[in-house]
Amino acid sequence: MRPLWRCRSCGAHWPCQPARLSLLVEYREDRTALLVYLGLLMTEAHAQLSQLDGRLDPASLHERFLTWARAREPAGRVTMFHVNHQPGAQIHHTDPFAVPASDRSPARRLRGRLAAPVTLWTAPGPAGLTVSSTLVAEGEPDRLLGLIDAESDLWAAVEEAGRFAVAPLGPPHRQLADRFAGLFPSPGGLFATGTWTETPYGPVPADAGGWAGCRLDSAREYGWSLLVEATVEQVKLGDDIAPLLHHRGRYRELG
């Protein structure tokens, strides 16, 4: 999210751990192109963040944007785990890009302990975004609320169309959820793969457990996100599939 340069999904400083891993996958054949791309973004981030914080340390930005992306092994191979070659060695499956616990806000850590259902929001255009902050409030009429990124393509499409669709995702949709969260490459576009059902509110996965068609009522800034409030105009229920949950930065399943 510009100009704060925080991840639209987790709120951490960008590039966060998932973003770094995704970039390494996307640029695995051309590390130089990755460094050029990150260098351009670092310049843009420095200009914007300097206006917010006059004490910004350029060295910390260099570490944040570039140092982690430099090849650590010959031929550009990056070690994704640490190996101790002493007798009795063990492979430590710790992530080298994990944000240190001391740098995580207490509120973010609390949020990570709250399991949340993973949903896909889409709008005519089409545009889409993975959202794990969706609530449904029964009433007359029924209402739906959610927190999304104000700079996302989804919000631009929702604002223009005045309507959107929300579909609950299940365990088979892990890669789809990552794709619409910007954590997984999407050659050909977000909707290029998979089977979709067209609705007046936006396309929805054909194998989702159902979907809700919503009319936008209002939106306002809420923390670093945009709180969207809508009226549920239509509900279509499919098979009762198990939910996909987001907990402590990972997808989980019930049971």
Phi, psi and omega in degrees: 000119175271148003269009182280340181056053173241153182294134180290342182267314187247348179083358180281165176301132179270140002280124179280181182304307180297324180295320179296316179297319179296319179294321178297323178292314184295324183251027186297337181264355184210081182294327179298317179298323178297316181294322177296315180299313180293325178297320177295318179293324179297320178298317179295317180296320180298318181296319183281318182289331178296329178288334179272331183218104182292347180262016182302131181267113180302327181296324180292326176293320178299317178297318184291321186263327191242318189303317182296335186273351180288143182298134179258348183230162175304152177063023174075015182277132181257130177282122183265358175209161182263134180243128175265117186272005177286161178307139182075023185297152176231150174270123182263112183275056175261144184277122181292346183256006183297139177289126180304144182303326182293340181267356181268134180289149178302323180295320179294320180293323176296316179301323180296337180272356179261109178294134183228141177292142180266127180233161174245123175259132177227162180213159177304142182154306351269165174216157181204162180203137173283130184228129178241036179220048184258133176231143176244128180246117179289148179171194177232091008272170173289147182235160177223138180231154177194157176255125180227175179275124182294341181260008182283156175298328179300312183297321178300319180289320179295317181298323181284317185276331182077013181205161179197166179245148178232127180234130174288140181256157179241178181308325179292351185261018183303311182293322177299317179298317178296321181296315182281349174270358181080018182257357183221135181303146181226070178302132180088354179111161185297327185260013186288334181242160181090171179252130187238146173254123180281134176227163177296345184260349183138159179290146177230151178301133183295335183257017177287165181280014181133183178200160177237134174263125189238145174255127182295129176257309183199166176206143179207155178296138180214104189064227177269007185243181176245121178274116182256130177242136185214160174261131179280116182261334184208140177228129175238121181254134177254212177295147180279088183269157177294145182279152169264127183247153175245122184211127181054042175078008181226160174279141180228163175235155176291146176093000000 
